Amino acid sequence: IIGYEMFLRSHQQMGDVNFDLVICDEGHRLKNTGIKTATAITDLPTRRRILLTGTPVQNDLQEFFAIVEFCNPGVLGSTASFHRLYEEPILHSRRTDCTPQEKELGDARAAELYRLTSLFCLRRTQEINRKYLPPKVESVVFCKPSDLQLALYRKLLASRLVRSCFFSSTTLDGRG
């Protein structure tokens, strides 16, 4: 288990390790194939990748392509072929001035894209998840600070820098 930032700092050392499975949480952070993080993780030798995200992929087909390409490389072809086969017809079919033929082609390509990706994309909405998960419970717990924590806090408050913030007559923009 490693965060994205720590992974970027140490990914070269991991290049010799053969991972059977890589699971990436906060997968929406990999929605662009050109970012360093996505490239570094894609370069890891692994047989399987799983991407988890709570952020829905909005109506951006390039982001969708990047996420699919990360999990299942090549299934949608190259970026150029995806653009030509799916993105252009689907986007043209959504325009108000499209022809009936463009609308039909776009709808067909959207259905084909859904069929292809539904084989490995599992989408669960909050409405579905609520049926299977217990209700969310939030608890706020106040803990008494230790003697050391109190001493450090008092020392910080007594510092010149913090005191100058409390008692300064200068505002943030430099005026009195």
Backbone as CSV, one residue per row, in Angstrom:
resi,resn,N_x,N_y,N_z,CA_x,CA_y,CA_z,C_x,C_y,C_z
1,ILE,0.873,-1.174,0.000,0.000,0.000,0.000,0.905,1.217,0.000
2,ILE,0.671,2.090,-0.978,1.520,3.277,-1.112,0.688,4.390,-1.754
3,GLY,0.907,5.613,-1.325,0.221,6.754,-1.915,0.842,7.113,-3.256
4,TYR,0.105,7.859,-4.068,0.587,8.235,-5.399,1.897,9.027,-5.326
5,GLU,1.976,9.975,-4.395,3.171,10.813,-4.312,4.390,9.986,-3.928
6,MET,4.242,9.109,-2.925,5.354,8.253,-2.512,5.721,7.286,-3.639
7,PHE,4.730,6.800,-4.344,5.007,5.901,-5.467,5.867,6.599,-6.521
8,LEU,5.528,7.841,-6.846,6.305,8.576,-7.841,7.759,8.744,-7.412
9,ARG,7.974,8.926,-6.115,9.346,9.091,-5.627,10.127,7.784,-5.661
10,SER,9.441,6.642,-5.636,10.157,5.373,-5.514,9.813,4.353,-6.598
11,HIS,9.146,4.780,-7.668,8.684,3.799,-8.658,9.818,3.102,-9.405
12,GLN,10.984,3.728,-9.523,12.084,3.064,-10.225,12.569,1.833,-9.454
13,GLN,12.548,1.890,-8.133,12.940,0.735,-7.335,11.937,-0.411,-7.468
14,MET,10.700,-0.091,-7.812,9.665,-1.115,-7.927,9.619,-1.749,-9.307
15,GLY,10.356,-1.196,-10.247,10.321,-1.690,-11.626,10.754,-3.137,-11.772
16,ASP,11.570,-3.638,-10.842,12.047,-5.024,-10.924,11.094,-6.016,-10.276
17,VAL,10.084,-5.513,-9.584,9.126,-6.382,-8.898,7.989,-6.707,-9.859
18,ASN,7.636,-7.980,-9.941,6.492,-8.378,-10.761,5.262,-8.457,-9.871
19,PHE,4.390,-7.522,-10.045,3.155,-7.490,-9.272,2.102,-8.314,-10.006
20,ASP,1.366,-9.119,-9.266,0.280,-9.879,-9.869,-0.944,-8.983,-10.050
21,LEU,-1.102,-8.038,-9.125,-2.284,-7.180,-9.133,-1.910,-5.802,-8.601
22,VAL,-2.367,-4.771,-9.289,-2.212,-3.397,-8.817,-3.611,-2.823,-8.682
23,ILE,-3.924,-2.325,-7.495,-5.230,-1.700,-7.239,-4.987,-0.234,-6.938
24,CYS,-5.631,0.633,-7.681,-5.477,2.074,-7.491,-6.789,2.678,-7.015
25,ASP,-6.761,3.220,-5.807,-7.907,3.958,-5.300,-7.788,5.396,-5.809
26,GLU,-8.851,6.153,-5.693,-8.862,7.522,-6.222,-8.464,7.502,-7.700
27,GLY,-9.039,6.548,-8.441,-8.681,6.331,-9.837,-8.920,7.512,-10.753
28,HIS,-9.785,8.422,-10.352,-10.017,9.606,-11.185,-8.741,10.432,-11.341
29,ARG,-7.757,10.209,-10.455,-6.488,10.928,-10.581,-5.672,10.421,-11.774
30,LEU,-6.085,9.297,-12.365,-5.361,8.716,-13.499,-6.128,8.900,-14.798
31,LYS,-7.017,9.859,-14.852,-7.896,10.012,-16.018,-7.243,10.693,-17.201
32,ASN,-5.947,10.900,-17.117,-5.212,11.498,-18.226,-3.976,10.642,-18.457
33,THR,-3.861,10.043,-19.638,-2.743,9.143,-19.916,-1.409,9.870,-19.940
34,GLY,-1.411,11.189,-20.042,-0.173,11.937,-20.147,0.456,12.308,-18.813
35,ILE,-0.252,12.108,-17.704,0.332,12.510,-16.424,1.351,11.474,-15.957
36,LYS,2.319,11.970,-15.198,3.431,11.149,-14.734,2.970,9.930,-13.938
37,THR,2.010,10.121,-13.073,1.545,9.040,-12.208,0.988,7.895,-13.032
38,ALA,0.106,8.213,-13.979,-0.496,7.163,-14.813,0.572,6.430,-15.615
39,THR,1.517,7.161,-16.166,2.585,6.550,-16.949,3.428,5.626,-16.081
40,ALA,3.799,6.086,-14.895,4.639,5.283,-14.004,3.933,4.010,-13.567
41,ILE,2.648,4.100,-13.230,1.913,2.907,-12.800,1.699,1.961,-13.981
42,THR,1.423,2.511,-15.147,1.245,1.689,-16.338,2.527,0.929,-16.671
43,ASP,3.672,1.512,-16.382,4.951,0.863,-16.658,5.274,-0.284,-15.710
44,LEU,4.539,-0.401,-14.599,4.792,-1.509,-13.674,4.464,-2.837,-14.340
45,PRO,5.346,-3.825,-14.207,5.022,-5.136,-14.764,3.949,-5.816,-13.901
46,THR,2.753,-5.914,-14.423,1.649,-6.519,-13.686,0.697,-7.208,-14.650
47,ARG,0.036,-8.229,-14.165,-0.924,-8.946,-15.002,-2.305,-8.301,-14.968
48,ARG,-2.658,-7.701,-13.822,-4.005,-7.153,-13.688,-3.974,-5.815,-12.974
49,ARG,-4.895,-4.945,-13.373,-5.041,-3.638,-12.729,-6.512,-3.410,-12.414
50,ILE,-6.741,-2.880,-11.235,-8.096,-2.499,-10.826,-8.049,-1.038,-10.425
51,LEU,-9.034,-0.306,-10.866,-9.109,1.112,-10.575,-10.409,1.374,-9.823
52,LEU,-10.329,2.004,-8.676,-11.499,2.344,-7.877,-11.658,3.857,-7.870
53,THR,-12.864,4.313,-8.052,-13.101,5.749,-7.977,-14.526,6.014,-7.505
54,GLY,-14.654,7.015,-6.682,-15.980,7.448,-6.251,-16.448,8.627,-7.078
55,THR,-15.561,9.104,-7.947,-15.878,10.238,-8.807,-16.359,9.710,-10.149
56,PRO,-17.578,10.029,-10.532,-18.053,9.523,-11.819,-17.290,10.138,-12.979
57,VAL,-17.139,9.363,-14.024,-16.540,9.885,-15.240,-17.654,10.664,-15.930
58,GLN,-17.461,11.955,-16.008,-18.494,12.785,-16.618,-18.470,12.576,-18.127
59,ASN,-18.999,13.459,-18.868,-19.160,13.275,-20.306,-17.884,13.539,-21.096
60,ASP,-16.750,13.139,-20.581,-15.488,13.337,-21.271,-14.971,11.985,-21.727
61,LEU,-15.098,11.713,-23.011,-14.724,10.405,-23.532,-13.222,10.175,-23.510
62,GLN,-12.415,11.216,-23.559,-10.960,11.035,-23.457,-10.577,10.560,-22.061
63,GLU,-11.233,11.092,-21.030,-10.984,10.630,-19.664,-11.412,9.174,-19.531
64,PHE,-12.554,8.847,-20.099,-13.036,7.473,-20.064,-12.041,6.549,-20.766
65,PHE,-11.533,6.966,-21.919,-10.541,6.176,-22.639,-9.302,5.939,-21.770
66,ALA,-8.823,6.979,-21.098,-7.621,6.869,-20.270,-7.823,5.856,-19.149
67,ILE,-8.982,5.884,-18.517,-9.265,4.960,-17.423,-9.373,3.526,-17.945
68,VAL,-10.060,3.343,-19.055,-10.175,2.003,-19.650,-8.804,1.510,-20.105
69,GLU,-8.043,2.372,-20.726,-6.707,2.010,-21.213,-5.803,1.593,-20.060
70,PHE,-5.961,2.226,-18.923,-5.160,1.872,-17.757,-5.475,0.447,-17.292
71,CYS,-6.755,0.135,-17.215,-7.168,-1.179,-16.694,-7.071,-2.290,-17.727
72,ASN,-7.370,-1.965,-18.949,-7.459,-2.986,-19.986,-6.807,-2.455,-21.268
73,PRO,-5.473,-2.365,-21.264,-4.767,-1.721,-22.382,-5.100,-2.340,-23.740
74,GLY,-5.381,-1.464,-24.682,-5.604,-1.890,-26.059,-7.006,-2.310,-26.405
75,VAL,-7.870,-2.494,-25.429,-9.216,-2.990,-25.720,-10.017,-2.015,-26.588
76,LEU,-9.712,-0.727,-26.486,-10.417,0.275,-27.292,-9.565,0.776,-28.456
77,GLY,-8.428,0.125,-28.697,-7.540,0.539,-29.771,-6.674,1.709,-29.345
78,SER,-6.062,2.349,-30.303,-5.208,3.504,-30.018,-6.074,4.725,-29.724
79,THR,-5.442,5.756,-29.218,-6.159,7.005,-28.962,-6.797,7.537,-30.241
80,ALA,-6.037,7.471,-31.333,-6.543,7.980,-32.618,-7.731,7.164,-33.105
81,SER,-7.642,5.835,-33.014,-8.764,5.014,-33.495,-9.985,5.172,-32.594
82,PHE,-9.769,5.303,-31.263,-10.879,5.550,-30.352,-11.573,6.856,-30.717
83,HIS,-10.779,7.877,-30.977,-11.322,9.187,-31.346,-12.171,9.067,-32.615
84,ARG,-11.640,8.356,-33.597,-12.327,8.226,-34.884,-13.568,7.319,-34.785
85,LEU,-13.429,6.178,-34.105,-14.524,5.205,-34.068,-15.639,5.551,-33.079
86,TYR,-15.254,6.120,-31.938,-16.252,6.345,-30.891,-16.495,7.815,-30.563
87,GLU,-15.427,8.512,-30.230,-15.590,9.874,-29.718,-16.258,10.808,-30.730
88,GLU,-15.743,10.876,-31.939,-16.323,11.788,-32.938,-17.790,11.471,-33.228
89,PRO,-18.140,10.210,-33.579,-19.558,9.936,-33.867,-20.482,10.195,-32.679
90,ILE,-20.022,9.842,-31.464,-20.872,10.041,-30.283,-21.076,11.534,-30.036
91,LEU,-20.004,12.308,-30.098,-20.134,13.754,-29.868,-20.967,14.428,-30.955
92,HIS,-20.772,14.028,-32.219,-21.579,14.604,-33.306,-23.059,14.281,-33.124
93,SER,-23.356,13.088,-32.634,-24.766,12.686,-32.473,-25.463,13.461,-31.367
94,ARG,-24.716,14.119,-30.505,-25.301,14.872,-29.392,-25.567,16.336,-29.760
95,ARG,-25.087,16.747,-30.922,-25.303,18.129,-31.348,-26.738,18.308,-31.829
96,THR,-27.263,19.486,-31.641,-28.646,19.754,-32.043,-28.810,19.784,-33.558
97,ASP,-27.722,20.081,-34.286,-27.827,20.177,-35.743,-27.349,18.905,-36.457
98,CYS,-27.262,17.783,-35.734,-26.784,16.552,-36.382,-27.873,15.972,-37.301
99,THR,-27.429,15.227,-38.282,-28.359,14.578,-39.213,-28.905,13.311,-38.562
100,PRO,-30.002,12.769,-39.080,-30.512,11.504,-38.550,-29.474,10.375,-38.660
101,GLN,-28.665,10.393,-39.711,-27.628,9.366,-39.879,-26.540,9.515,-38.808
102,GLU,-26.140,10.756,-38.507,-25.137,10.988,-37.460,-25.674,10.558,-36.094
103,LYS,-26.951,10.843,-35.851,-27.590,10.454,-34.592,-27.598,8.937,-34.459
104,GLU,-27.977,8.262,-35.526,-28.034,6.795,-35.516,-26.645,6.182,-35.311
105,LEU,-25.646,6.714,-36.025,-24.286,6.203,-35.898,-23.744,6.449,-34.484
106,GLY,-23.951,7.633,-33.949,-23.489,7.955,-32.598,-24.131,7.072,-31.549
107,ASP,-25.433,6.851,-31.677,-26.140,5.982,-30.735,-25.612,4.554,-30.816
108,ALA,-25.347,4.090,-32.040,-24.826,2.738,-32.231,-23.425,2.606,-31.625
109,ARG,-22.582,3.613,-31.834,-21.215,3.559,-31.286,-21.233,3.657,-29.755
110,ALA,-22.145,4.455,-29.205,-22.264,4.556,-27.748,-22.707,3.208,-27.171
111,ALA,-23.641,2.550,-27.840,-24.106,1.236,-27.383,-22.978,0.205,-27.479
112,GLU,-22.208,0.266,-28.547,-21.078,-0.655,-28.716,-20.012,-0.407,-27.639
113,LEU,-19.738,0.848,-27.364,-18.765,1.202,-26.337,-19.233,0.713,-24.971
114,TYR,-20.499,0.874,-24.691,-21.065,0.387,-23.432,-20.952,-1.131,-23.357
115,ARG,-21.289,-1.815,-24.431,-21.220,-3.275,-24.452,-19.794,-3.763,-24.200
116,LEU,-18.834,-3.139,-24.870,-17.426,-3.525,-24.696,-16.934,-3.310,-23.272
117,THR,-17.232,-2.164,-22.719,-16.684,-1.819,-21.410,-17.488,-2.402,-20.253
118,SER,-18.731,-2.755,-20.475,-19.516,-3.344,-19.392,-19.013,-4.740,-19.038
119,LEU,-18.172,-5.314,-19.879,-17.589,-6.622,-19.595,-16.583,-6.545,-18.445
120,PHE,-16.027,-5.360,-18.196,-15.028,-5.241,-17.136,-15.205,-3.998,-16.262
121,CYS,-16.183,-3.156,-16.534,-16.466,-1.996,-15.685,-17.661,-2.315,-14.808
122,LEU,-17.478,-2.148,-13.514,-18.563,-2.374,-12.577,-18.928,-1.030,-11.981
123,ARG,-20.139,-0.589,-12.247,-20.570,0.734,-11.791,-21.682,0.570,-10.766
124,ARG,-21.470,1.180,-9.627,-22.476,1.137,-8.576,-22.799,2.554,-8.147
125,THR,-24.082,2.902,-8.199,-24.514,4.225,-7.764,-24.784,4.189,-6.265
126,GLN,-24.895,5.343,-5.659,-25.217,5.414,-4.230,-26.551,4.742,-3.946
127,GLU,-27.465,4.878,-4.876,-28.781,4.270,-4.696,-28.661,2.751,-4.548
128,ILE,-27.821,2.144,-5.366,-27.604,0.694,-5.276,-26.833,0.352,-4.011
129,ASN,-25.774,1.108,-3.730,-24.940,0.815,-2.563,-25.706,0.921,-1.258
130,ARG,-26.652,1.859,-1.164,-27.427,2.036,0.066,-28.194,0.777,0.450
131,LYS,-28.560,-0.030,-0.536,-29.303,-1.260,-0.265,-28.448,-2.288,0.469
132,TYR,-27.118,-2.218,0.292,-26.237,-3.250,0.819,-25.336,-2.786,1.955
133,LEU,-25.225,-1.482,2.133,-24.337,-0.956,3.159,-25.137,-0.419,4.330
134,PRO,-24.583,-0.525,5.530,-25.292,0.062,6.676,-25.263,1.576,6.555
135,PRO,-26.171,2.256,7.266,-26.181,3.718,7.196,-24.861,4.287,7.712
136,LYS,-24.463,5.395,7.140,-23.226,6.060,7.537,-23.399,6.644,8.931
137,VAL,-22.415,6.393,9.776,-22.434,6.919,11.136,-21.169,7.732,11.328
138,GLU,-21.334,8.973,11.746,-20.188,9.832,12.022,-20.143,10.092,13.515
139,SER,-18.967,9.938,14.088,-18.782,10.194,15.517,-17.690,11.225,15.695
140,VAL,-17.960,12.190,16.530,-16.950,13.183,16.876,-16.508,12.862,18.294
141,VAL,-15.217,12.586,18.448,-14.689,12.211,19.755,-13.660,13.258,20.165
142,PHE,-13.857,13.834,21.341,-12.912,14.800,21.868,-11.975,14.072,22.824
143,CYS,-10.691,14.219,22.610,-9.684,13.576,23.446,-8.911,14.642,24.200
144,LYS,-8.704,14.395,25.468,-7.931,15.325,26.280,-6.465,15.237,25.833
145,PRO,-5.849,16.390,25.563,-4.443,16.343,25.137,-3.534,15.903,26.285
146,SER,-2.428,15.287,25.925,-1.447,14.861,26.935,-0.717,16.098,27.466
147,ASP,0.035,15.902,28.532,0.804,17.024,29.097,1.796,17.555,28.065
148,LEU,2.435,16.667,27.313,3.391,17.087,26.290,2.690,17.901,25.204
149,GLN,1.520,17.437,24.752,0.782,18.172,23.724,0.386,19.557,24.223
150,LEU,-0.062,19.650,25.476,-0.430,20.953,26.049,0.782,21.879,26.127
151,ALA,1.910,21.349,26.538,3.128,22.162,26.651,3.545,22.673,25.277
152,LEU,3.513,21.821,24.258,3.879,22.234,22.902,2.904,23.279,22.371
153,TYR,1.616,23.094,22.645,0.595,24.028,22.190,0.806,25.400,22.833
154,ARG,1.077,25.399,24.136,1.302,26.670,24.843,2.560,27.366,24.320
155,LYS,3.599,26.573,24.026,4.840,27.145,23.508,4.595,27.778,22.134
156,LEU,3.796,27.094,21.292,3.461,27.626,19.974,2.691,28.936,20.106
157,LEU,1.691,28.962,20.978,0.903,30.183,21.165,1.745,31.333,21.702
158,ALA,2.768,31.013,22.478,3.622,32.051,23.057,4.705,32.524,22.087
159,SER,4.856,31.854,20.983,5.911,32.225,20.032,5.639,33.603,19.442
160,ARG,6.712,34.276,19.069,6.610,35.623,18.525,5.775,35.644,17.243
161,LEU,5.970,34.655,16.389,5.258,34.619,15.109,3.744,34.522,15.315
162,VAL,3.323,33.604,16.161,1.882,33.432,16.395,1.311,34.655,17.102
163,ARG,2.037,35.166,18.086,1.555,36.355,18.811,1.428,37.552,17.865
164,SER,2.353,37.657,16.896,2.270,38.778,15.949,1.025,38.657,15.079
165,CYS,0.590,37.452,14.841,-0.649,37.263,14.052,-1.872,37.731,14.834
166,PHE,-1.853,37.478,16.150,-3.000,37.854,16.970,-3.052,39.345,17.261
167,PHE,-1.893,39.957,17.415,-1.868,41.336,17.898,-1.393,42.342,16.870
168,SER,-1.274,41.948,15.627,-0.804,42.864,14.586,-1.933,43.773,14.161
169,SER,-1.585,45.031,13.912,-2.595,45.968,13.409,-2.567,46.018,11.884
170,THR,-1.680,45.231,11.261,-1.570,45.210,9.811,-2.460,44.115,9.257
171,THR,-3.198,44.443,8.224,-4.056,43.439,7.603,-3.259,42.636,6.587
172,LEU,-3.850,41.644,6.012,-3.167,40.765,5.075,-2.681,41.498,3.831
173,ASP,-3.355,42.548,3.441,-2.930,43.262,2.248,-1.857,44.334,2.558
174,GLY,-1.362,44.371,3.814,-0.263,45.275,4.158,-0.715,46.630,4.657
175,ARG,-2.005,46.938,4.629,-2.500,48.221,5.110,-2.878,48.104,6.575
176,GLY,-2.845,49.185,7.285,-3.143,49.207,8.708,-4.577,48.981,9.038
